[in-house]
Amino acid sequence: MLFNAPTHTKKIGNGSLALEFNANNTLHAIRVGNLMVSQFETPTTQNAISNIFLREHNDGRFEVTPLLFSNADIETFELSGNRIGWKTTTDKWTATVIASVAELTNTYFYQVEVSARTEMTYDLVYGQDMALADTGAVKTNEAYCCQYLDHQVFNADDTGYTVCSRQNLPQSSGNPMIQLGSMSKVIAYSTDGYQFFGNQYKVDQVIPALQQPTLCSEKYQYEMAYIALQTEAVSLTNGESEATAFYGMIEMDCPKSNVKLAKPISDIANALVNTAWDVERQVELFDSELFKDNVIVGESLTAIEVNEFFCEPSERRFEENREQELLSFFYGDNHYVTLQEKEKHLERATGHVISSGNNQDCQQAIMSSTHHIFGIFNSQLTLGNTSFNKLLGVNRNSLNQFKHTGQRIWVKQEAGYAVLGMPSAYEVGLNFSRWVYKYQNGFILVTSFSSAEEPAVQIDIETKGLDKALDIQISHQLVFGNNENESEVKVSRDHNTFVVSGNDSLIANKSEGLSFVINPSSNLAEAELIQDSETGSAQFLMLKGTLTDKASITFGGTLNGADTRDITLDFAIEKGLYQVNQDALIKQFSIKLSNDEDSSQKLNDMMQWFTHNALVHYSTPHGLEQYSGAAWGTRDVSQGPFEFFMAMQEYDKVEQLLETIYSHQYIETGTWPQWFMFDNYASIQQEEAHGDIVVWPLKALADYINTTSNVDILETQVPFTSIDKEFGFTEETTTLFAHVERQIKHIEDNLVPGTFLSCYGDGDWDDTLQPANQSLRENMVSGWTIPLTLQALQTMITALEGHREYATFSSKLAELFDNMHADYQKYLIKDETIAGFIHFARDDKGEVEEIEYLLHPSDKKTGIKHRLLPASRSIIAETFSSEMAKSHMAVIQDKLVYPDGVRLMDRMAEYKAGEQTYFKRAELAANLGREVGLQYCHAHIRFIEALCKLGDAKSVFENLFKIVPMGIQSTVANAAVRQSNAYFSSSDARFNDRYQAYASMDKVMNGEVEVKGGWRIYSSGPGIYINQIIHSVLGLRFLKQDLILDPVIDRNVGDVCLNFNLFGKPVEITITTSQGEHTPKSIAVNGIEAPFSLEPNRYRTGGARVSAEWLKKQLTDNDNKLLIKL
C-alpha cells in the first residue's frame, strides 16, 4: 500500500529571510539563504520543537497549550500578505498567532492575540531552537554548532530580557547573530534545550520548565541552543483581549564578537506593519499515526524482576544507586544494564554502536547501527561508509523529540498506535542491545544485534506474559545517502523481502552496486510505503503484523562482493561467537591484582569495552554525539588503531594500516590531509593540515620496524595521493622508503626561517589552539610538535641501524635530529621551562624583532603559564634531562593534576564573547567542553605514559582509573552519573559558561564542582589507553622481535596475575612487587631462569630484554608461566 506524504514547499519571506513550513503549516526551518537559523528541520511527520506556549495560571499550577502547529483545538490558515495563521478556540479563550516576515529586514514576527471568555490570568513562553550556521555544518553536527553559539542576555526596564546569540564559528556569510525578544515585557528566560525540556523529558515527554512559576533565567552554554522567553502575566476578564508579538532579528555578520547592546525595540517594531487576520484559505491538518506523539513508557521493574531478567545482586559489578534507586550495573560477559531511573540524571542519553564482526578488517563491507535507549532500535544503519551508505536516518536529538528517526516500533492501543519510548531497562553487550518494556502485566522484549562474521543486523521482538497478542507496526526512516531527503529512495518487493536502493550520485560514483534488503518474518507481511508526494521517493517503510510470541526483521545488503540478502540470524549463536572472536583479538586478556579486586575488574571490563570502542573508531568511525565521521584523522589513525593492533601483536593489520596511511600522502607536498576517508570514498578529505600531521606516520612506521625488525616493509610499493588529480591515487607506485624521503623533505621545507624548528602551520594536537592569523602559522613553533618530531626521527634512526642500504639516509636523519635538538634547547626552553609556543615576531623586512614565549611562566599576554603537552611529550621522547623531567613533572602534579585528570593548561584561554586574538576554538567556543574544558582524556593517557617512563608507579595507579567509566565515582568523587561502558573523550566541569569556568577553576581542582563525561566512543583514546596498559603499565612490548618486560606496578595493588598470549602462546604472567615497582630483578619462564639485559632509560633503570629465540624455545602450546620479580 502506498501513502503519499505531503511535502514541505511552503515559504513566507522577503527574498532573503524565509520561514519554511510543511504542508500542514508546521515550521520546517528558518533560513536566510544557506544560513540555517533554526537547529532542526522538522520532518514532515513531526511537530516542531519551536512553539509559543500559553500558560493559564490556576492556583500555582499551569495549564499549558501550544499555540503553534498542533493542539486538540487548533486550526491553521494561509493569510493575506504571505502570512501564516493559527487559531485555537477553547471554552475559556481564543488565541490567534500570525507568522510574518518584515519586507526590508531579516526579521520575523509571531503576533499573538488572546481573547478571554471568562476571567483568566496567563503568560506566554516562546521557545526557538537555533544553530545559526550553514546548512551543511548543521546537518554534520548540531551539537558542535551550538558549542560556538554565544548567548548574551540584556535586561531593560521596559522590555525586560532580550537574548542576542552569535555564531562564533565563521560561516559563509561571516558571523551571524540573532536577537530574540518580545513587544511585551520578558520576565524570565533560558538558553538551552536541556534547561527547558530537562533530562526527564526523554522519559515522560513532559516539559518541566512550563510547570515552574518562571523560567530559570540562567545562561547555559551547552549543546542544544534553545532560547525561551517568558512574558509577564496578563489578567483578562470576559470579552477582554491582549495582543503582543515575539520577534527574531538576524544580522548576517556580527564581526569581532557578540554585541554589547541589544537593538532598541522601537527599531524592530517599525518593521511590523500588517497585523490583520485576513484568511485566504484553511489548511488541512494530517491524521496519521506518525504525526502523533503517543508514547509507551515501560513501567519500573521490581527488584525481583531485575534479578530474573539479568542476575542476582551478588553477581553485579559497579552497581550505581542514587536515592535508594538502582541505576545501572555490569554482569556476566560484558553485559551493561541501565535502568530507566538513570536516564533522569543524564543529559547524554544512553546509546550503543554495534558492528558486524568483520569489523576487525576495515576494508570489509561492514554493517553498523546506532541504538538509543529511548526506543530507537536501529538508526544510522550503514553498509560500508558510515556517512554516505546509510539505509536508516540519524537521530539528531538526544531528548527523543522526533519519534520518526531510524527504526521504531508502534503498538496498537485503544486510542490508536503508540510508539515504544523509554524502556524499563536497557541492556547492551558487545554486539547487541536489548530493551525491556514492562507493559500491561507482561513484557515486550526487543533485541537488536549484529552478525559475528557477516555484514548483517537483526531485530527480534518478543512478548512475555501478555494476555493477548499485540498489533504492531515497525517504521523505517529510509535515507539511502548522507542526509534525509537528499536522495531518491526506491523500494521494491520480492515476496516478503524488500530491496532498498536509490538515485544518489555519490553512491553511484563511489559505491555502485550498493543495495539493502529488509527481510521481515512472515508475521510482518503487511507493508505500507510512505513516499514524497512530489518526487515519489520512499520516506518510510511500515511493516505491520500481529505479535503473539516473536517477530524478526533482518537487514542485509550487497556491496563490494559482500552479499547478505538471504540471511537469518540466531541471537545466542551470534552473541557467543562475537565474544569468542573479540577474546581472540585481545589475546585472552584477563587480569587480577591481589590487593585490589575493584581495579582488577575495572581493567577487565575496560579491556572489553574499550576494544569495542577502538574497533568503532577504526572500522566504522562515528560516535553517539559525533555521528558524522566515516574518516580517519591522520594523527588519530596513526595512534589509536595503530597502537591498539601493535599492543595485540596484530602486525598484519598494522602493515595494512601503514600502507593505507602512506597511500594518502600528497605527492605534491609530502604531507597528509588532516583527515581522509579510507574506503570507496578515499578521495574525500581535508587538504589543510596541522603542522604535526606529517610526523605521525613517520613515528608509526618507525615504531613498527623497531618492534618487528621488518625493514623490508620500506620496499613495499604504495601509491601517492594527488591534489591536482582531485585527490585520487597516482597510477604509479613507489617504495614506502621513497614516501619517507618525501616526508622528510616536507619537514625540512617547513622549518621556521633561520631555525631547525618546524613551523606551527594550522595547529598541533590541541585543536582549540589553532592559530588566529597567517603570521602565527608561519612564525610560531609548538613546544609539543618538536619533541614529537625528535622522537620520531630518533626512532627511525634506531630502526635503520645495521642496514647499510639506508646508511646515507640515516645519517641525514641524524643531522636533522642534532640540529633540531640544538634549537629545541636553544629556543623552546627558557629559564629551565619549556614553552607551550614561541613566536618569532618579525618586522616589515622579515627580520626577527622579538621571540615571544607563550604559555610559559614569562608569558604576559595570554596569562597561561604552563602547558601539559610539551612537557609530557618531552618526557616520553626523553628529550628532557633527568633534572628537567623531574622539575616539569613536579609542576604538572602541582598545577595541572585535578581529581578527574590532568588539565592541558594551568588556565584556559580567556573568552570574550568570541573575540579572537591568538587561537581559534579556544577563544571562539562558548561551551566548556572537549579540549576547551582542558581535561581531554587523550592527553591524560599520554600523561600516564610519561609517568611510566619515569617509573612513578604510585602516580600511575592514582591516575589510571580517572578516565575509566566503570565505577568512576570510586576514583573521581565529584564525577557526575554517566553511561558506564563508553569511553568519554573529555571531563567537563559543570559550569554554565566560560566566564564561570574562568573565574572558578580552583573549585574544580578542589573537587567542589561536578564533572560530566564528554562525547562518547568515537576517539583514538580507547586504542591508546589499551596500548598504555599493555606496553607501559604492564610493560609487555617487543624490540626487534625480542620481548621487553618493563612493568610499572604500585606495590599497594599487590601482585599482578595476567593471562595474555605472547608469540601466539597462552601465558600466565605473574608480576611481584616485593622488592620494587619497576625494572625486573629476575625472570623465570616455566620455572627456568631467563637471561636478560636491561634497556636504557634516561630517567630510571629500564626494562628487561629477553631474547625471542630463547623465549620461543621455552614456550609450549599450553600452560606457560612467566614470573617477573620487580
DAQUI-V300075 format. One record per pair of residues at least 24 apart in sequence whose ideal C-beta (glycine too) atoms are under 8 Angstrom apart, sorted by the first residue. I is the first residue (numbers start at 1). J is the second residue. Records with the same first field share a line. If there is no record, write none. Layout:
I = J, J
This chain:
1 = 527, 528, 529
2 = 528, 529, 530, 531
3 = 288, 528, 529, 530, 531
4 = 530, 531, 532, 533
5 = 44, 45, 530, 531, 532, 533, 539, 540
6 = 44, 286, 533
7 = 44, 532, 533, 534, 535
8 = 44
9 = 534
10 = 84
12 = 82, 83, 84, 99, 100, 101
13 = 82, 101
14 = 101, 102, 103, 104, 106
16 = 106
17 = 101, 102, 106, 107, 108, 250
18 = 101
19 = 84, 99, 101, 108
21 = 84
23 = 283, 286
24 = 69, 76, 283, 284, 285, 286
25 = 69, 76, 77, 78, 84, 86, 283
26 = 69, 70
27 = 68, 69, 99
30 = 108, 248
31 = 135
32 = 106, 173, 176, 250, 252
33 = 173
34 = 134, 135, 172, 173
35 = 132, 133, 134, 135, 171, 172, 173, 176, 250, 252
36 = 131, 132, 133, 134, 135, 138
37 = 130, 131, 132, 176, 178, 248, 250
38 = 128, 129, 130, 131
39 = 129, 130, 131, 138, 142, 145, 146, 224, 225, 226
40 = 129, 142, 396, 397, 402
41 = 484
42 = 402
43 = 402, 404, 484
44 = 539
45 = 288, 290, 291, 404, 530, 540
46 = 290, 291, 402, 403, 404
47 = 291, 293
49 = 127, 129, 193, 197, 226, 397, 401
50 = 127, 128, 129
51 = 126, 127
52 = 97, 110, 112, 124, 125, 126, 127, 246
53 = 124, 125, 126, 127, 210
54 = 88, 93, 95, 114, 122, 123, 124
55 = 122, 123, 124, 125, 210
56 = 92, 93, 120, 121, 122
57 = 120, 121, 122, 123, 233
60 = 213
61 = 211
62 = 210, 211
64 = 207, 210, 211
65 = 90, 95
67 = 95, 97, 112
68 = 97, 110
70 = 285
74 = 285
75 = 282, 285
76 = 282, 283, 285
77 = 279, 280, 281, 282, 283
78 = 279, 280, 281, 283
79 = 276, 277, 278, 279, 280
80 = 274, 276, 278, 279, 280
81 = 274, 278
83 = 274
85 = 277, 279
91 = 117
92 = 116, 117, 118, 120
93 = 117, 118, 120, 122, 236
96 = 277
98 = 275, 277
100 = 272, 274
102 = 271, 272
103 = 271, 273
104 = 271
105 = 249, 271
106 = 249, 250, 251, 252
107 = 247, 248, 249, 250, 268, 271
108 = 247, 248
109 = 245, 246, 247, 271, 272
110 = 245, 246, 247
111 = 243, 244, 245, 272, 275
112 = 243, 244, 245, 246
113 = 241, 242, 243
114 = 234, 236, 241, 242, 243
115 = 236, 239, 240, 241
116 = 236, 237, 238, 239, 240, 241
117 = 238
118 = 237, 238
119 = 235, 236, 237, 238
120 = 235, 236
121 = 233, 234, 235, 236
122 = 233, 234, 236
123 = 230, 231, 232, 233, 234
124 = 182, 184, 230, 231, 244, 246
125 = 209, 210, 215, 228, 229, 230, 231
126 = 180, 182, 228, 229, 246
127 = 196, 226, 227, 228, 229
128 = 180, 226, 227, 228, 248
129 = 193, 224, 225, 226
130 = 165, 178, 225, 226, 227
131 = 167, 225
132 = 165, 166, 167, 171, 176, 177, 178
133 = 167, 169, 171, 176
134 = 171, 172
137 = 169, 171
139 = 483
140 = 628
141 = 625, 626, 627, 628
142 = 223, 224, 396, 397
143 = 223, 224, 625
144 = 626
145 = 169, 225
146 = 192, 222, 223, 224, 225, 927
147 = 221, 223, 925, 926, 927, 929, 930, 932
148 = 914, 921, 924, 925, 926, 927
149 = 221, 225, 926
150 = 221, 257, 258, 913, 914, 926
151 = 191, 219, 221, 225, 227, 926
152 = 258, 259, 913
153 = 189, 191, 219
154 = 261, 262
156 = 262
158 = 185, 265
159 = 183, 185, 186, 265
160 = 185, 186, 187, 232
161 = 186, 187, 188, 189, 217, 229
162 = 186, 262, 265
163 = 189, 191, 227, 229
164 = 258, 259, 262
165 = 191, 225, 227, 258
166 = 254, 257, 258, 259, 913, 914
168 = 258, 914, 924, 925, 926
169 = 924
173 = 252, 253
174 = 252, 253, 254, 255
175 = 253, 254, 255, 914
176 = 250, 251, 252, 253, 254
177 = 250, 251, 254, 258, 259
178 = 248, 249, 250, 251
179 = 247, 248, 249, 251, 259, 262, 263, 268
180 = 227, 229, 246, 247, 248
181 = 229, 246, 247, 262, 265, 268
182 = 229, 231, 244, 245, 246, 247
183 = 244, 245, 246, 247, 265, 269
184 = 231, 232, 234, 244
185 = 231, 232
186 = 229, 230, 231, 232
187 = 214, 230, 231, 232
188 = 214, 215, 216, 217, 229, 230
189 = 215, 217, 227, 228, 229, 230
190 = 215, 216, 217, 218, 220, 226, 227, 228
191 = 218, 219, 220, 221, 225, 226, 227, 228
192 = 220, 221, 222, 223, 224, 225, 226
193 = 224, 225, 226, 399
194 = 220, 222, 223, 224, 347, 399
195 = 220, 226, 228
196 = 226, 228
197 = 226, 399, 401
199 = 343, 344, 345, 346, 347
200 = 343, 344
201 = 399, 400, 401
202 = 343, 349, 374, 398, 399, 400, 421, 422
203 = 297, 340, 343, 344, 374, 421, 422
204 = 297, 422
205 = 293, 295, 400, 421
218 = 992
219 = 992, 993
220 = 992, 993
221 = 926, 927, 928, 992, 993, 994
222 = 347, 927
223 = 625, 927, 929
224 = 397, 398, 399
243 = 275
245 = 269, 272
247 = 272
256 = 914, 915
257 = 912, 913, 914, 915
258 = 913, 914
289 = 410, 416, 417, 473
290 = 403, 404, 475, 530, 540
292 = 416, 417, 418
293 = 403
294 = 413, 415, 416, 417, 418, 419
295 = 403, 418, 419, 420, 421, 422
296 = 411, 413, 418, 419, 420, 421, 437, 439
297 = 340, 421, 422
298 = 340, 422, 423, 424, 425, 435, 436, 437, 438, 439
299 = 424, 438, 439
300 = 339, 340, 341, 424, 438
301 = 339, 424, 425, 436, 438
305 = 438
306 = 339, 425
309 = 425, 436
310 = 335, 337, 425, 427
317 = 601, 605, 966, 967
318 = 601, 602, 605, 966, 967, 980
320 = 969, 977, 980
322 = 977
327 = 977
328 = 980
330 = 605, 966, 980, 981
333 = 429, 579
334 = 429, 430, 579, 605, 608, 609
335 = 427, 428, 429
336 = 427, 428, 429, 609, 980, 981
337 = 425, 426, 427
338 = 373, 425, 426, 427, 979
339 = 424, 425
340 = 422, 423, 424, 425
342 = 977
343 = 373, 374, 422
345 = 976, 977
346 = 977, 978, 979
347 = 398, 1012
348 = 398, 624, 625, 978, 979, 1013, 1016
349 = 373, 374, 398, 399, 400
350 = 426, 979
351 = 624, 979, 1016
352 = 428, 433
353 = 616, 620, 622, 623, 624, 1017
354 = 431, 432, 433, 448, 449, 450, 457
355 = 431, 450, 615, 616, 619, 620
356 = 450, 451, 452, 453, 454, 455, 456, 457
357 = 431, 450, 451, 452, 453, 454, 574, 577, 578, 581
358 = 453, 454, 455
359 = 615, 616, 618, 619, 620
360 = 581, 585, 615, 619, 653
361 = 619, 653, 656
362 = 618, 619, 678, 679
363 = 656, 679
364 = 455, 562, 619
365 = 455, 557, 559, 560, 561, 562
366 = 455, 619, 620
367 = 450, 451, 455, 456, 457, 555, 556, 557, 564
368 = 450, 616, 620, 622
369 = 448, 450, 457, 555
370 = 394, 395, 406, 622, 624, 627
371 = 428, 433, 448
372 = 398, 400, 406
373 = 422, 423, 426, 435
374 = 400, 421, 422
375 = 400, 408, 409, 419, 420, 421, 422, 423, 435
376 = 400, 405, 406, 407, 408
377 = 406, 407, 408, 409, 433, 435, 446, 448, 459
378 = 406, 407, 448, 457, 459, 555
379 = 405, 406, 407, 477
380 = 406, 622, 627
381 = 406, 407, 457, 516, 555
382 = 620
383 = 455, 514, 516, 557, 559, 562
384 = 511, 514, 559, 560, 679, 680
385 = 510, 511, 630, 677, 679, 680, 681
386 = 620, 621, 622, 629, 630
387 = 482, 622, 628, 629, 630
388 = 481, 482, 504, 506, 507, 510, 511, 630, 681
389 = 507, 511, 514, 559
390 = 479, 480, 481, 482
391 = 476, 478, 479, 480, 500, 516, 555, 557
392 = 476, 477, 478, 479
393 = 477, 478, 479, 484
394 = 627
395 = 627
396 = 627
404 = 475, 477, 540
405 = 477
406 = 476, 477
407 = 459, 474, 475, 476, 477
408 = 474, 475
409 = 446, 461, 472, 473, 474, 475
410 = 472, 473, 474, 475
411 = 439, 444, 470, 471, 472
412 = 470, 471, 472, 473
417 = 473
420 = 444, 446
428 = 981
429 = 575, 579
430 = 578, 579, 582, 608, 612
431 = 574, 575, 578
432 = 571, 574, 575
439 = 466
440 = 466, 467
441 = 465, 466, 467
442 = 466, 467
444 = 470
447 = 571
449 = 569, 571, 574, 575
450 = 574, 578
451 = 564, 567, 569, 574
452 = 573, 574, 575, 577, 578, 580, 581
453 = 577, 581
454 = 556, 562, 564, 567
455 = 556, 557, 559, 562, 564
456 = 554, 555, 556, 564, 567, 569
457 = 554, 555
458 = 552, 553, 554, 555, 568, 569, 571
459 = 552, 553
460 = 550, 551, 552, 571
461 = 547, 550, 551, 552
462 = 549, 550
463 = 547, 548, 549, 550
469 = 546, 547, 548
470 = 546, 547
471 = 544, 545, 546, 547
472 = 544, 545, 546, 547, 551
473 = 528, 542, 543, 544, 545
474 = 520, 524, 542, 543, 544, 553
475 = 540, 541, 542
476 = 518, 540, 541, 542, 543
477 = 539, 540
478 = 538, 539, 540, 541
480 = 504, 507, 516
481 = 506, 507
482 = 506
485 = 532, 537, 539
487 = 537
488 = 535, 536, 537
489 = 537, 538, 539
490 = 537, 538
491 = 529, 538, 541
493 = 527
496 = 520, 522, 525
497 = 565
498 = 527, 541
499 = 565
500 = 538, 541
502 = 537
506 = 681
510 = 680, 681
511 = 559, 560, 680, 681
513 = 558, 559, 560
514 = 557, 558, 559
515 = 557, 558
516 = 555, 556, 557
517 = 554, 555, 556, 557, 564, 565
518 = 543, 553, 554, 555
519 = 553, 554, 555, 556, 565, 566, 567, 568
520 = 545, 551, 552, 553
521 = 550, 551, 552, 553
523 = 547, 548, 551
524 = 551, 553
560 = 680
582 = 608, 611, 612
585 = 611, 648, 650
586 = 611, 648
587 = 648, 649, 1060, 1061, 1062
588 = 1059, 1060, 1061, 1066
589 = 1058, 1059, 1060
590 = 1058, 1059, 1060
591 = 1056, 1057, 1058, 1059
592 = 1056, 1057, 1058
593 = 1053, 1054, 1055, 1056
594 = 1053, 1054, 1055, 1056, 1057
595 = 1052, 1053, 1054
596 = 1052, 1053, 1054
598 = 967, 970
599 = 957, 960, 961, 1053
601 = 966
602 = 961, 964, 966, 967
603 = 1029
605 = 966, 981
606 = 964, 966, 1025, 1029
607 = 1026, 1029
609 = 966, 981, 982, 983
610 = 983, 1022, 1023, 1025, 1026
611 = 644, 1022, 1026
613 = 982, 983, 1017, 1018, 1019, 1022
614 = 640, 641, 644, 1022, 1023, 1026
616 = 1017, 1018
617 = 641, 1017, 1018, 1019, 1020, 1022, 1023
618 = 644, 1023
621 = 1018
622 = 1018
623 = 1015, 1016, 1017, 1018, 1019
624 = 982, 1015, 1016, 1017, 1018
625 = 1015, 1016, 1018
626 = 1015, 1018
629 = 1018
630 = 677, 679, 681
631 = 675, 676, 677, 678, 684, 685
632 = 661, 675, 676, 677, 678
633 = 674, 675, 1020
634 = 661, 664, 672, 673, 674, 675, 676, 689, 693, 696, 697
635 = 690, 692, 693, 696, 765, 1020
636 = 675, 1019, 1020
637 = 661, 678, 1020
638 = 696, 697, 699, 700
639 = 696, 700, 1020, 1023, 1024
640 = 1019, 1020, 1021, 1022, 1023, 1024
641 = 1020, 1023
642 = 700, 703, 704, 1023
643 = 1023, 1024, 1026, 1027, 1031
644 = 1022, 1023, 1024, 1026, 1027
646 = 703, 704, 707, 1027, 1031
647 = 1026, 1027, 1029, 1030, 1031
648 = 1030
649 = 1038, 1061, 1062, 1063
651 = 704, 707, 708, 710
654 = 704
655 = 704, 710, 713, 716
657 = 700
658 = 697, 700, 701, 704, 713, 736
659 = 716, 718, 736
661 = 697, 700
662 = 697, 701, 718, 736, 739
663 = 718, 719, 720, 721, 729
664 = 721
665 = 697, 720, 721, 739, 742, 743
666 = 720, 721, 722, 723
667 = 720, 721, 722, 723, 730, 742
668 = 722, 723, 724
669 = 723, 746
670 = 694, 742, 743, 745, 746, 749
671 = 743, 746
672 = 697
673 = 721, 727
674 = 762
676 = 721
682 = 727, 729
683 = 726, 727, 728
684 = 727
685 = 721, 727
687 = 723, 727
688 = 762
689 = 761, 762
690 = 761, 762, 763, 764, 765, 767, 770
691 = 750, 758, 759, 760, 761, 762, 763, 764, 782, 785
692 = 758, 761, 763, 764, 765, 782, 784, 785, 788, 789
694 = 743, 746, 747, 750
695 = 747, 785, 788, 789, 792
696 = 792
697 = 743
698 = 740, 743, 744, 792, 793, 796
699 = 788, 791, 792, 795
701 = 736, 740, 796
702 = 792, 795, 796, 798, 799
703 = 795
705 = 796, 799, 800
706 = 795, 798, 799, 1039, 1040
707 = 1037, 1038, 1039, 1040, 1041
708 = 1038, 1040, 1041
709 = 1040, 1041
711 = 799, 800, 803, 806
714 = 740, 806
737 = 806, 809
740 = 796
741 = 809
744 = 812, 813, 816
747 = 789, 816
748 = 816
752 = 778, 779, 781, 840
753 = 846
754 = 840, 848
755 = 781, 823, 827, 840
756 = 816, 819, 820, 822, 823
757 = 781, 786, 820, 823, 824, 827, 828
758 = 782, 785, 786, 789
760 = 785, 837
764 = 869
765 = 869, 938, 939
766 = 869, 904, 931, 936
767 = 921, 931
768 = 909, 919, 920, 921, 922, 925, 930, 931, 932
769 = 837, 909, 918, 919, 920, 921, 922
770 = 919, 920, 921
771 = 918, 919, 920
772 = 916, 917, 918, 919, 920, 923
775 = 839, 841, 842
776 = 839, 918
779 = 839, 840, 841, 842
780 = 837, 838, 839, 840, 854
781 = 827, 828, 837, 838, 839, 840
782 = 836, 837, 870
783 = 828, 834, 835, 836, 837, 838, 855, 867, 869, 870
784 = 836, 867, 869, 870, 873
786 = 820, 824, 828
787 = 824, 870, 873, 874, 876, 877, 879
788 = 873, 877
789 = 820
790 = 817, 820, 821, 824, 877, 879
791 = 873, 876, 877, 878, 879
793 = 817, 820
794 = 877
821 = 879
824 = 879
827 = 851
828 = 870
829 = 884
830 = 856, 858
831 = 857, 858
832 = 884, 887
833 = 857, 888, 891
834 = 870, 871, 874, 880, 884, 888
835 = 859, 867, 870
836 = 864, 866, 867, 869, 870, 905
854 = 918
855 = 905
861 = 918
862 = 909, 910, 918
863 = 907, 910
864 = 905, 906, 907, 908, 909
865 = 895, 906, 907
866 = 891, 892, 895, 896, 905, 906
867 = 904, 905
868 = 892, 896, 902, 903, 904, 905, 939, 943
869 = 904, 939, 942
871 = 946
872 = 939, 942, 943, 945, 946
873 = 942, 946
875 = 946, 949, 950, 1099
876 = 942, 945, 946, 949
878 = 949, 1097, 1098, 1099
880 = 1098
881 = 1098
882 = 1098, 1099
885 = 950, 1098, 1099
886 = 950, 1099
889 = 946, 947, 950, 952
892 = 943
893 = 955
897 = 959
898 = 935, 1004, 1005
899 = 962, 972, 973, 974, 1004, 1005, 1007, 1011
900 = 935, 962, 972, 974, 975, 987, 1004, 1011
901 = 935, 937, 940, 943, 959, 962, 963, 987
902 = 935, 939, 940, 943, 959
903 = 934, 935
904 = 931, 934, 935, 936, 939
905 = 934
907 = 998, 1001
908 = 932, 933, 934, 994, 997, 998, 1001
910 = 998
911 = 994, 995, 998
925 = 994
926 = 993, 994
927 = 994
928 = 988, 989, 991, 993, 994, 997
929 = 986, 988, 1014, 1015
930 = 985, 986, 988, 1014, 1015
931 = 986
932 = 994
933 = 986, 987, 988, 989, 997, 1014
935 = 986, 987, 988, 989, 1011
936 = 985, 986
937 = 963, 983, 984, 985, 986, 987, 1014, 1019, 1021
938 = 985, 1019, 1020, 1021, 1024
941 = 1021, 1024, 1025, 1028
942 = 1024
944 = 1028, 1032, 1033
945 = 1028, 1032
947 = 1048
948 = 1028, 1032, 1033, 1035, 1048
949 = 1032, 1097, 1099
950 = 1099, 1100
951 = 1048, 1077, 1078, 1079, 1097, 1099, 1100, 1101
952 = 1048
953 = 1048, 1049, 1050, 1051, 1077, 1078
954 = 1050, 1052, 1077
956 = 1033, 1048, 1050
957 = 1049, 1050, 1052, 1053
960 = 1033
962 = 987
963 = 987, 1021, 1025
965 = 1013
972 = 1011
973 = 1007
974 = 1007, 1008, 1009, 1010, 1011
975 = 1010, 1011, 1013
976 = 1010, 1011, 1012, 1013
978 = 1012, 1013
979 = 1013, 1016
982 = 1016, 1017
983 = 1016, 1017, 1019, 1021, 1022, 1025
984 = 1013, 1014, 1015, 1016
985 = 1014, 1015, 1016, 1018, 1019, 1021
986 = 1013, 1014, 1015
987 = 1011, 1012, 1013, 1014
988 = 1012, 1013, 1014
1030 = 1060
1034 = 1058, 1060, 1069, 1071
1035 = 1078, 1103
1036 = 1060, 1062, 1069
1038 = 1108
1039 = 1095, 1105
1041 = 1108
1042 = 1105, 1106, 1107, 1108
1043 = 1105, 1106, 1108, 1111
1044 = 1095, 1103, 1104, 1105, 1106
1045 = 1080, 1083, 1092, 1103, 1104, 1105, 1106, 1124
1046 = 1078, 1079, 1080, 1095, 1102, 1103, 1104
1047 = 1071, 1078, 1080, 1103, 1124, 1126
1048 = 1077, 1078
1049 = 1073, 1077, 1078, 1126
1050 = 1077
1051 = 1077
1062 = 1111, 1115, 1122
1063 = 1108, 1111, 1112, 1115
1065 = 1115, 1116, 1117, 1120
1066 = 1118, 1119, 1120
1067 = 1115, 1120, 1121, 1122
1068 = 1119, 1120, 1121, 1122
1069 = 1122, 1124
1070 = 1121, 1122, 1123, 1124
1071 = 1124, 1126
1072 = 1123, 1124, 1125, 1126
1073 = 1126
1074 = 1125, 1126
1075 = 1125, 1126
1076 = 1126
1077 = 1126
1078 = 1103, 1126
1079 = 1103, 1104, 1126
1080 = 1104, 1124, 1125, 1126
1081 = 1125, 1126
1082 = 1123, 1124, 1125
1083 = 1122, 1123, 1124, 1125
1084 = 1121, 1122, 1123
1085 = 1111, 1114, 1115, 1120, 1121, 1122, 1123
1086 = 1114, 1115, 1116, 1120, 1121
1087 = 1121
1088 = 1114
1090 = 1114
